[in-house]
Amino acid sequence: MKDNKLPTVEDGIMQSLMQSYKEHGDGSYSYLKEFWKDIKENQPVLADIIIHEMRAFKNDKLAGAFTHGVFLVYALLKSQAEVDELREMWED
């Protein structure tokens, strides 16, 4: 990764993520379950912030849309970081 700690998401990462998502047997449930497990273990402060913000919504559909957006951004950044790490390994 460059000086920026967050990876720059490239074209194709979303398609790759969606393909992986579709190949998962029960789709969204297991993906979201893995997402919450991962974020709570690896980013506990971020998880607390997300939960706090999610609870601020009075409408469950809006809270769900917010959480879906957070999930997508987190999953895309994580997937890109993994791709970048593999590239770095192959370049060495």
Secondary structure, 3 states (H helix, E strand, C coil): CCCCCCCCCCCCHHHHHHHHHHHCCCCHHHHHHHHHHHHHHHCHHHHHHHHHHHHCCCCHHHHHHHHHHHHHHHHHHHHHHHHHHHHHHHHC
